[in-house]
């Protein structure tokens, strides 16, 4: 399956190469952005070629076990690409939505619509954790894919902003179900010493999906917002049958459930364990860091193109910044995860938040375009990958039969930050504050998140339960 991923990456290179030559009608400065994406795709493809097979075959001598792990890694990666496209495409579509005269939306309305998906993610994450611990990871993940794909289709066909908002709510519910379940899946298919690498590879798919949404916004700039959402629906037609055919259930989950037969914890007991004396402090720290992280992420994903446009960059390069943000996510996911496995996740997460905060502060100075691209890539490699590493930290810090609930709770509470992020950014823009206020407004919560991470346990571990 990883060979198929490599082939898919090479195909994406061939398809994007003509785009690098065709974007001159938007702005010649877009070409370096597309070329950067091509370089990132080639790098990831080479990484899969060099280490992909070895990464999995080292995990067990049984070829059947190794194959199951390869399949799971590749399918979760593909699912997160599609999920990220459907979430991030809203930010890429903001200029088109503002220009859709039939709806006459302003910045405040755009901010409210941008918060609908995180509201759905909040409830989806809370529900997913409990159901994944009781019903299994596989059915919950597949249902999440179906729901967010249907929601994206509703957005593409929406006749009114209300129906569009309902579609975004469905996208959020499906994505909220998917993320904690995928994180639990990956944690249970990875050996303890390689969990961060696995999380980095798979969650790097979020960066790929985000980059594809920005690429689509550049390529379809004259086709309105509906085309962007329709593109996000089509891959699900192929992916859902693949999940039904090849996605296995987590063997660690099945073994834990069988070993706990007759002692299976209720959902209430799983929630009570989160505030037990062995887990209460880390639970609060994880929730707070996730809240601040998602406040930054959803604020940036929703408003970055408009912020860069108001900083003096043309629309084409402004969408290019969203593209570069996600290139930074892909590259950072492969490097930061390896650093976390080698040196420990806490200080890598801390450094990621600090670097993202500094990059936001420097963007407030409206630097030259190439420096701006570099700073935005640092934001992606820092802020976004810090959240991926928090997923791995949470997954490694709770028992198997409670892991889904712990992941769902952290993401559910954290989604409050995701809900506030677009509204917060919209308020900064709608109030006509200085352009720099939007960037400083994102730098501050990233710095606060870094301070919270200092209190994380030095090494994630399971308590006395």
C-alpha angles and dihedrals in degrees: 000000000000087000087058089051090052091050090049091053091050090049089052088054091054092047095047095047094076089047090059088062097040101056094078090101088067102041134316089231090068090070095075088052094055090044089052090054090050090051091049092049091049090049093051091045090052090047091054090048093049102040110005098093094037093050091062102034090056089062097070141355094226107096091209091055091047090050092051089053093049091050093048093048093049096045094047089048091052092046092052091049090056093042092050092049091052092049101039095042089078091067090047089050096050095095090049092047091050088051094048097106095189090069099034094206122181131201093272093052091047089052092051092048088048090057095053095078093051089051088056090045090054094057093036093054094049093048094042095056094057095042093046089055093048105031102028137259099268102061092042093052093048093049089051091056092050094049098049092044091053089047091054089051090053089052091051092053100034113137094193138028089249093059089043089054090050089054091050089051089056090048089052094048092051094045091046089054092046105050101058091040092051091047091052090046093053094044090053095048094049127077114243093257095051104042095108092051091050092048090047094052096044098040088047082077087075089063091049091051092048091049090050091052091053090045090052091050090054094045094044097038093131097044102073130238097294094070090055093056094042090056088057093058100053100071091056089068088067100031100054094058089047090055091049091051105039114016110106128205117253108271091204089056092048092048092047092049092048092047090051095048108145090015098063112150120237121234089254090056091051090054092045090053089061090065096037115124091257093054111022099094095046091045092056092045092049092048094048095047091048091049093053093042094053091044087060096041098050092041090053097041092051102041108023096096092049093043091053091046091054089047087066104270120128120249095258095056090039090061086043089062089060088051092050091047089062093044085058089052092054095047093042093049090060097044104037093048091055091047090050092053090049103040104018130271101254099070093038089055090046092051091046093056093045093050091048091050092050091048092053090050092051092048087059087069091064095235124196113289098258092050088047091054091051093049093048090051088054089052090054094044090046114035098030096044091046087063092049090053090049087057089055091046093052093045091053094048103064136054118269097251090051098038096095092051091048092050092045093049094049092048093041094054090038090055088071084072089049089052092050096042099076092040091047092050091044090053092052090051099039093051088061092233116166113292091246091061091073092057095043088047089061095040094058100059090044089056091047089051090054089054091051092051090060087071094055116115108272089239125017110244142161117258127230092288 
